[in-house]
Each structure stands twice: as C-alpha cells, then as structure tokens.
Amino acid sequence: MSKINTVRLINLNYNNNAIKISDETFHMNGESTLLSLRNGGGKSVLVQMMMAPFVHKRYRDAKDRPFESYFTTGKPTFILVEWMLDQGAGYVLTGMMVRRSQSMDGEQADNLDMVNFISEYQESCLTDIHHLPVVEKKKKEMVLKNFVSCRQLFEGFKKDPSLNFFYYDMGNSAQSRQYFEKLMEYQINYKEWETIIKKVNLEESGLSNLFADCKDERGLVEKWFLEAVEGKLNKEKDRMREFQTITGKYAGQYKDNQSKIQRRDTIRLFKEEGIKIEEKALQYQETEEKKAKQEKQIAGFIRELNIVKTDAQEKLQEVKDGIEDVRRDVARIEYEKLSAEYYQLEEKQKFHIMNRDMIGMEQDELEKEQEGKEGQLHLLLCAKQQSVVSEEKTELQEVQQKVAVFHRKNEDLLPERSFLGYGLRCHYENALEINAGKQKDTEKAVKDTESDILGRKEKIEVLEREIRENAAKEGSLRSSVQSYDVQEERFNERYKEGFSRNIMGSYEPGMLEIKGNLYQQEMEEAVRQQTRRRKQTEESKEHIRGLERGLEEQKKELQQNIWEQQQKEKLQQSYEKELSVRSAILKYLDMAEEEKFDTDKILRVSERKLQEIAKLRRSLEKEEDALEKEYQKLTQGKTLELPEELERELADLGIHVVYGMEWLKKNGYSEKQNKELVRSHPFLPYALICSGREVEKLSAHAGDVYTSFPIPIVKREELEAKREEISGSVVSFSGVSFYVLFNENLLDERKLAALAEELQQQIQHKKESIQIRNTEYEEYFERKETIRNQAVSKELYKENKETLEELKHQMEGLTEKIRAATEELASVREAVKQLETEIQKAVREIEEKRRRIEDFEQLCNFYEKYEQDYEELERCRKEQEKLLARKQLSNSQLEKLQEQLKKIEFEKENLLQEERFLQESFRCYADYDKKPQIKNSTELETLSIADMEARFKAITSGLSQELKELEAQEQKALKRCQEAEKELERLRGKYRLEEGAWLGKEYNTKEETHLETRLEDLRKKIEDKKMLYHKEETQIEVLRNQMQEKRKRIQSECNEEEVLPKKEISDKDFDAAKNQLLFQEEQLQKKADSFQDSLQSYEENLTALAEYNHLAVDEELKWEENIAEMNRTQLRNRKGSLVRDYKELIEKCRDGRERLERVLNQIVRMEEFAEDFYRKPLEAMLELAEDAAQVLQQLHTTVQSYDSLMEKLEVDISVVEKEKERIVELMEEYVKEVHT
C-alpha cells in the first residue's frame, strides 16, 4: 500500500483569514508521523485539508467548518500530497487546486473552482511536489501564478508525452469519476477515507470515541460495522431474503444447465491452458524468429563479406594499376631528369668553354702586354746602349773635331763660332718650344690620368663601402641562417629525427612536403586509430552493458529459477505436508491411503460427516434456544414475544408497552395478592397492560403490521377493580375458549430463582454439548477446508517434480552460461581497460604528434625564412664576388692608370731633364741672337747638332793639345764607339728590333725598374691564367665524360637512344616530384598490402562460414559498422559472435520446443481434456510442435471453433447469466448503500 511521503500547502487561509500559510511543506518520509501543534494552530484544518483530495464533495466538510469557507478569493490554493509507491516504484503526487468560483451568473451549483491532478515520477523532476512551477521566484519576492495560468500549465504537462501527468476538472462528474478511479490504481481507496478516516476525524477525540465501547477487533466490527450494514440492507424491505430467493433460483437454473456450464467451463479452462501453450509457443516462435534473424545476419554477413571481398579485389587492382602508373611517371620523371641533367652538363660545358676562351683571351692580352712591355724594355735597353753609342760618338767627334781644328788652327774661327752658336741657339730654342708643348700635353695627361685615378679610387671606396655593407648583411644573414641550425637541432632532439641538409644547405627536394604529409598521415592515422579505439571502447562498453544486462538477466533468471526452485521445493514440501495431513485426515474418515489423491471423494465423505455433525448440533441448538427463551421468560417476565415491527408501530403511536409478567414482578404486591390477580385475570401473565386511552388509540389505528397469533391486552384500570377468580384451566369467552395454566411458582421469588437456576444448568449442559459438536464440527470442517484448500493433486505433484528436474537442468545451463558470460565480461573489461590505457597513451601520442605537426609547421616557416635568408646570403655572396671582381677590375684599371701615370710622369721627368739640358745648352748659346754671314755656312748647316756642338766646343776650347794625344784619344774613342755600336747591334738582334726603332727614346732608370717589375707581375699572371685555362680544359673534359655517362644511363635506365628534346622537358623539381611519386608508390603499396591482408581475412572468414553458405537473405541488412573498415580481429570477433549466438539460439529453440512439448503433454494428460473433442487438437498441436507458427495457428483455429461453440452455449446459459447479473447488480447496490 502506498504511503504518504510529503505534504505541501500553498496559499491557505483559515480562522477567518487571520492565519495564512504561504508555502509550507511537511516531510513524513512514508512513516508514522506526529505533528505537534498548539491549540488553535490548525490541527483540524490540516487534517481536513489532507483529506480533501481523497474524498467526494459531501465528505470534505467538517462538523462546524464547511470546506468552501476557507476559500474567499480568486487566488488558487494548492493542497499537494506526495505518496511513496510500494517496492521502490517511485512517487505519485496527488494535488488539488481550488479557489472561490468567479462565475457571476449564479447558475453554477458549486461555489468553488476545483482542479485535481496526479503526477507520477521516479525521481526529482519538473512536476514533483517541490518543483511544480506554480510559484514564480523573483529577486525579492515569490509570486503565485493565477488559476488560469496554472490550468494552462497543467494542460501543457498533460500533452507532454515525456511526463506522466493528468489533471481533472472536479466540476465535471465524468472527470471526477476518472480521478477517483485513477487514485484506485495507486491503492488510494477513497472509500477508506470516507468511511473510516473521515469517521475517525469527525471530532478531535474521534479515535478515542471509536474504541470507547470496543475493546477489541470483534467489538469494533459488531459495534460499528455489522449494525450499519444490516440496517442499510433491510432499510425498506427484507432485501436479504430477496437476495436469497434470487440466489436460489440461480442455483436451480445453474443445476439445469450444469452440462453446458461444465462444457463452457472446460472450454474456458482449455483457453486458460491455451494461454500457457500460446506463451510457450510464442517464446518458441520468438526464439525461432531470432534464429531466423540470426541466420539472415549470418547470410547477410557472408554476402557483405563477398561484396567487400570483390570491392577489395577491385580496389587492389586499381591500386596495382596506380602503382604501375606511378612507376611509369617515375620513369618519365627520371628520363626528363637525366635529359635535363644532360642539358645542364652541356650548359656547364659551354660555360666552361666560354670561361676557357675568356681566360685564353685574357692570357693573350697579358702576353701581348708582356710582349709590349718587353719591347719597351728592349727599346729602353737599346736606347740606353744608344745613349752610350751617342756619347762615344760624341766623344769621338769631339776628338775628331779637335784634330780638325788642330789642323785649321791658323784659320779665323770666330764667324764660324758665331754661326754655330746662332744655329745651336735656334736649335735649342725650337727644342725648348717643342719641349714646352710636350710638357703641356704631359701635364694635361697627368691631370686627366690623376682625375681618372681619383674617380677610380672613389669608385673603389664606394665598392669597398658596398662590400662592407654586403659583408655586414652577409654576417646578419649567416647568423640568421645559423639560427635555423638551432631550430633544426632542437626539433631533431625533441622528436628523434635526423633532418640534415646537403652541402648546398638545403634539404632533399620534396623532403619537407613528404615529411609533412607523413606527419599528417600519422596524425590522421592516430586520430583514426583513436576514433577506432574509442568506437571499439564504446562498442565494448555497450557489449559490456549488453553482457552485464544479459548476465544480470541470466542472474535474475537464475535467481528466478532458484526462487522458483525454492518455491517448488516449498511447494513440494507443502505437497508432502499436505499429503501427510491428508493421510492423518483419511484415518478420521475411515478411508484408504491409496485414496489420498481423490480430493472429491475426500470432500464428499467430509461433507457427509459434517452434515451428520451439523444435524446433531442443530438439534442441540434448538433445545438450547428453547431453554434460553424459557429462561428469558422467567428472568425478564416477557412471556409474550412481540414482533419488532409491532413494537415500532406501538412506539410510533405513543403506546408504552408493559408486559404483564413484568408488571407482576415490579408492582410491589405480595405473592398472595399477585396470585389473586392472576386467578381473577388468567391472561395477565401473557398480556400487555395498557391504559384505556391507549387501547382506544390502538383501536382507532387501522394498523399495518399483521400478527401471527392473538395478543392479549389488559386495561390497567380493570386491574384495580376486583373480579371473581376463575377456576379451572379453561377460560371461555363468547365463541372461543382458551386453555390457560399458569405456574404460580413464578410469582415466588425463591422458587423462581430455583427454576431459573435449573434452566441455567440445563442451558449450560446444552451449550457444552453444542460446544463439543462445534469443536468436532470445526475440526472436521477445518479438515475439510484443509483438504479443499490444499493445492496438491496427482498431476500437480508429478508436474512439480518434473518442474524441479527441469529447473535443475536450467539452473545448470544458466550457471554455465553465467560462468562463460562472466569470463567473457572479464575478458571484455580487460580489453576495455587495455583500450582505455591505449586511448590515454594515444591521447598523449596524438598531442605529441599535434605538437610535432605544429613544431614542424613552425620549422617549415623557419626553413622558408632560412631559404629566403640562404638565397639572400647566396645573393650577398655572389654580390660580394661581383663587388670584389669589380673592385679587382677597378684596382686593375687603377693599376693601369697608375702605370700610365708613372709612364707619363717618366715622360714628364724626361721632358724636364730635357728642358733643363736644353735650358743649360740654350744658356750657352743665348748670346748668339744674330746669324752672321760666313763663307762656309752651307757646309756648316749640313752638320748635325752634335757636330755643330762639338765643333763649337772645339773652337771654343782652342784645341791646344797635341795632335798625338788627340789621335790616341781618337783611336780609343773610335774603339769604344765601335764596341758600343756592336753591343747595340747585338741587342737589336737579340730583341729583334727594327733598325733605329729606339731612336727618340730616352733611357730612364726608374722606367727600366718599373718595366722589369711589371714584366715579373705579368709573367705571374700569365702563369695563373695558364693554370686556370688548364683547369677549365680539365672541367670541360670531365663534363664531356659526364654527358656521355648521362647518355649511357638514358639508354640503359630509360630505354631511350636519344636525349629528350628540351621543349619536352617540364620545368619542375624532378627530385621533389620523384620523391612524391615514390611516396605515393609507398602509400599505394601499403594500401595494396592492406587490401591483400583484408582479402586474406575475408577468405579466412568465408572459409570458416562455408557451412552456412546455404542460408539465404531476403532483405537488405543495415550494419551498425562498416564491415569494410573492420580489421582482422574485429571480423573474427564478429564472425565468432554471430556463430556463437546462432548456436545458442539453436539450443534455445530446442529448449523452447521441449518446453512446448512438455506443456502440451501435461495438458493432454489432464482429466478435463480426456474427451476427443479436446484431446485431438492437443495431439495435433503436439505433432506440429516442430513449427511454433503452425502450433499457434492450430491453437487459434481450435480456440476460434471453441469460441463459436461458446457463443451457442452462451445463448443457452443466458438466462443463468442474466440472473447472475441481477445478483451482481443487487450486490453492487448493497455495497454502494454500505458506503454511502
């Protein structure tokens, strides 16, 4: 029975609105609860409110407190009671929302608007007693919703399928009835509240009043219930007698239709047993359907395996084709690469040939310059020797002139000397002018050359500044490039990688892309594996939950079987005990032990025995009743027994009834006087004493109560008058006489007491005899009822034993299944634990891979900047080389300019020396500014300047030496001159100079030293150029060999005779493209291996499922998982679970068929179905037990035929049923009257 858990009252006013309950909750927790409130605290109000939702309208009012008086406003009041359902089934909220009616037309019968509602829930929710949203909580106050809003809210709850919520308008009689019927579903019986709880709470001490006159249960029933029931049943007429009459008629008709009723009852029993057959057949059919479904699952799995196998074969072929295409692409890339490398080598060869030619040209220029410098040096050396020859010739001419002068010393030489002086003056004057012009040109050349040198130096300074800036930039870039080494080393160290760059400072082409793709694939694969693990974990957990549910169900089934076994064992013990009791009872009934299963015979013998005892007991009871009546007459003075109806009628007429014998005992007369009264009034002890007026009133009353015997009446006034004593025992009146013999001993108190005591002893003796018979009757009745109430029968006894054996077999099977399921559960849990460990590890690995990808992307960004910096660094290096080359060229040009300047300065110095010489010579002849006229002027004009100077000096010196000495000098001078000319000729021949090529060339020691130094530098440069030339020649030969090797590789590796034309070679990174293709080939090969492994797995599973190839699938099955994505282990597990479940279902089908056959056999053996009418359909079903559907069809056909027969029987039994309905209606009326 449900128990009250919580009570909540919202917006309740009482004591004329003096006291208000805004929102109060009472927690009772399903236990007996004491609420202690002060006087006037509202105890009666609380009880009245708690009762209101569970009673009809007329029971809600208290003695002096009408229910509607509590509600005076339009705001709703809520009375909420939460019940705790039995066996932890949850909670049910019963509530009432009530307010003063707002109707203004005055036609409404009720003064209240009332809505009751019921909400069932398992746990805390929106519609429970604490959270029902009828009160809105704001920041500073709580606001109660209005009646209409709450009703709309309830309507929404009622429409919500997720909520088990109902509400009823109590102003609608149909909904009110539905409400109380709904309460009955929760064992909340409104009749108990209206008849017992209401009665107990009529007053505050109602419970005390209830037990004031009733000290025990029997007293309570007799005092409070039986009298009320009896009064209601006999309110107007003898309804009990009428009920007895109807029941008697029904029994007679039932007896007449006994065979039909028996047939009907047998059919009903058959239908009841058919329910068992149907239950077992449905279980068997359900198992067969599961088996068929499992067969479809296996067939579908096989078909799906064949589909994915075919798909895998196609994909494998596609992958192999893809691998071939990739390999062809790789071969093409290799062909293009080798051809491109060949052309690159060809370009390099051309470049080196061009370099070689350039070096050769530079070498030629240097050799030409060397040759020019050597020529200049040779000319300078010849000029030097020429100067020696000239000096020797000059000295020789001087000597010769001295000799000539010596021979002409007698002649006049003054004019000749003036002529020679004028000629020499003119010569040196012209020479000075020429020298001045040359010095002017030389000065301009010096300035121009110095300007060029200054410009070249400025350009060199600019270049040096650019070189320094470029060097600083190069240093910064080198530092930036070197910083990538730290990033690379950190990445390698952190992720155990071996990233390394080639000698060019870069990674292999496409390496980073491949690594990035590989990392991404590893990440995706890890995520896929993680997803697969999580999915597998969820599946395993779901499998665990399934196993746990299955294990729980199996344990419950085992517990159920254990419970059933215990019940069956208890039942068996009960049967054994009942049979033991039966054996003892059979001894009392004088029946044989073999008849212990014949319940009907035992009951018949017991009934016969009880009838015998009852007959004896009734005889004794009649005797006791007669004695009791006699005793009452003696003790109470009531010798006359009036019908109760007559007593009520007399009372209604206001006639006070006094019995004659009672009056005699209480009139205060002596025994003698009373005897005289009796003798004079013989009917006095048997009559009623009334006044004359009462007799007249009675005479005037027509009367509604009939009498079955005459009732004597004696007027009280006549008793006071004396009458003659009547002698004899016959009293005669006109037309009638009465035999009257009164025992006058009754007027003697002592004798009356003795008679009463004697009667009391007789009554006690009868009571004892009756008690003995009662005890005996009760014992036999108890034995009979024991037999009647015993459930044991031969069939049940045997069936129970068979059931125990079956339960034992089932428990053994369940125990084995539980053990297997427990082991599997432990295995799966261990697998889940391992998977969770792997998931945790994989989470870390995925995070590590994610960080690796992020770091790799950052590394790629660094590498991208590194490449930019490296390219910029290379550009800086090339720019530096260019700048250095330009600087070197500028330095070379500067050297040339400086060489040219030195040369010009040498010329300038020579010109200055020549100017000084000319100035000195001019000063010697400056005084000869006029040309004299002489005879031999023509001869003198033909003389060379040297001869003229020699002659001038000779004339001037006077030639005073001796001729001999002059001739000796002449001979020596001539010899030196000849030797100098010979040496000059030798040098000309040695240096292969043209005759006189050195004439006009002035020897300068500095110029000679400069030329020698320059020639030494040129020789070194020429040697360097030769070495470079040879190096380029070697490189050209190496490239030629490499080109031949490339061509050979093209022929051997690519099967091509010629190099691919340039226009057919694509512009791309061949290594990167090749590496990507090789990576694609590797990935495709992995896919091929995966498909090959999958095909092997499919073949293995298809081979293992070969015995189920005959199974067919009629419809497309949907799989929760994609079979193509399962690995070998998952496929093996899925195949194993399908086969295992299929075998278990086969076993269950066999068990279901056996249970069905067992039930059919048990029903066939029942005596009630011994007729062929029942037996043959059962035997037919037994023959069809292999097919549950046919059994069900046969059962339904049989039941339908029986139903048709039942319709005919019902027509024949309709009269009995109608009488039965009348009895039921009458009983319902009795029950209603009892409870109203």
ABEGO torsion letter per residue (X at the ends): XBBBABBBBBGBBBGGGABBBABBBBBAGGBBBBBBBBBGAGAAAAAAAAAAAABBAAAABBAABBAAAABABABBBBBBBBBBBBGGAEBBBBBBBBBBBABAAGABABABBBBBBBBBBABBBAABAAABBABBBBAABBBBBBAAAAAAAAAAAAABAABBBBBBBAABAAAAAAAAAAAAAAGBBAAAAAAAAAAAAABAAAAAAAAAABABAAAAAAAAAAAAAAAAAAAABBAAAAAAAAAAAAAAAAAAAAAAAAAAAAAAAAAAAAAAAAAAAAAAAAAAAAAAAAAAAAAAAAAAAAAAAAAAAAAAAAAAAAAAAAAAAAAAAAAAAAAAAAAAAAAAAAAAAAAAAAAAAAAAAAAAAAAAAAAAAAAAAAAAAAAAAAAAAAAAAAAAAAAAAAAAAABBAAAAAAAAAAAAAAAAAAAAAAAAAAAAAAAAAAAAAAAAAAAAAAAAAAAAAAAAAAAAAAAAAAAAAAAAAAAAAAAAAAAGBABBBBAAGBBBBGAAAAAAAAAAAAAAAAAAAAAAAAAAAAAAAAAAAAAAAAAAAAAAAAAAAAAAAAAAAAAAAAAAAAAAAAAAAAAAAGBBAAAAABAAAAAAAAAAAAAAAAAAAAAAAAAAAAAAAAAAAAAAGBABBBBAAAAAAAAAAGBBBBBAAAAAAAAGBBAAAAAAAAAABAAAAABBBBBAAAAAAAAABAEABBBABBBBBBBAAAAABBBBBBBEABBBBBGBBBBBBBBAAAABAAAAAAAAAAAAAAAAAAAAAAAAAAAAAAAAAAAAAAAAABABBAAAAAAAAAAAAAAAAAAAAAAAAAAAAAAAAAAAAAAAAAAAAAAAAAAAAAAAAAAAAAAAAAAAAAAAAAAAAAAAAAAAAAAAAAAAAAAAAAAAAAAAAAAAAAAAAAAAAAAAAAAAAAAAAAAAAAABABBBBBAAAAAAAABBAAAAAAAAAAAAAGGABBAAAAAAAAAAAAAAAAAAAAAAAAAAAAAGBBBGAABGBBBBAAAAAAAAAAAAAAAAAAAAAAAAAAAAAAAAAAAAAAAAAAAAAAAAAAGBABBBBAAABBBBBAAAAAAAAAAAAAAAAAAAAAAAAAAAAAAAAAAAAAAAAABBBABBBBBABBAAABBAAAAAAAAAAAAAAAAAAAAAAAAAAAAAAAAAAAAAABAAAABAAAAAAAAAAAAAAABAAAAAAAAAAAAAAAAAAAAAAAAAAAAAAAAAAAAAAAAAAAAAAAAX
